[in-house]
Amino acid sequence: MRLRKSRQCFSSCSSRHRVDEDDVYWKRKKSSEELEWSHNSTRVISQLTQCFANAMVGPRSWIAGLFTRSPYKRNDKVLDFCLTPHLEQRLQKLQERMRTPFDETRPDHQEALRSLWNAAFPDIPLKGLISEQWKDMGWQGANPSTDFRGCGFISLENLLFFSRTYPASFHRLLFKQGGQRATWEYPFAVAGINVSFMLIQMLDLRSEKPRCLPGVTFVKLLGEDESAFDVLFCIAFEMMDAQWLAMRASYMEFNEVLQVTRTQLERELSLEDVHRIKDLPAYNLLYQ
């Protein structure tokens, strides 16, 4: 299946692939050079040209919601932002999750991995935590634990949350059921790990407190909903897949698609009327 064809071409996102901000993405020529993923790829270009706004994709309600709402034009909200005890507690709890590595010897981590398999393939028994079956979900090899090294246990928690909270969306992306798909598709599970890592960097979550507007907005959302990071992961995954389809991308362009997704999400998190995670225009993608 397509996931098997593409698994050898993905490791961790690669920062060697650069984006020409002046080109319209889906008119670019397909590169013949395979990319090696590394998580440094999420150090994306901080700004894209204004013409990118015309390349936004998704359902009409998402587009209309985004462009009829104004983002903040100044960083005063960042400079004036102070963590309340409640927000600090929520942020520290999330950071503790981020610091937890995946440990294949821990029973609870093993059970989480089995639960993810059962959510993805409920009618197919798993032969073992090390099995060629895992490649069907989009892991690089027979042992998924090796793919968690760059992001830790939280990336598995994100995928498991996605499968339990939005199962229809989860399965649609897992089985590539929407739109006209590429011959060489992105591996679902490894893509999810990269989405988790992209969010951590984009929101500046390893700092004592965020130093960017999207990060400040997110911490406020976290104060309203402790599951905000997991929900944002699901939204970002949906945005990435929508952009993948719009760009008619193949596996060698995943890095570029992830960069564009980050820019879209940063814009949404800069809207002045976003007070809950459900206020994000792209939240509607979870219910297509």
Secondary structure, DSSP 8 states (H G I E B T S, - for coil): -HHHHHGGG-SS--TT----TTS-GGGS----S-----GGGGS--S---GGGGGG--S-HHHHHHHHTS-B-SSSHHHHT----HHHHHHHHHHHHHHT----TT-HHHHHHHHHHHHHH-TTS----SS-GGGGGGT-SSS-GGGGGTTT-HHHHHHHHHHHHHSHHHHHHHHTT-SSS--SS---HHHHHHHHHHHHHHHTTTTSSS--SHHHHHHHHHHHH-TTHHHHHHHHHHHHHHHHHHHTT--GGGHHHHHHHHHHHHHHHTTBTT--SGGGSGGGGGGG-
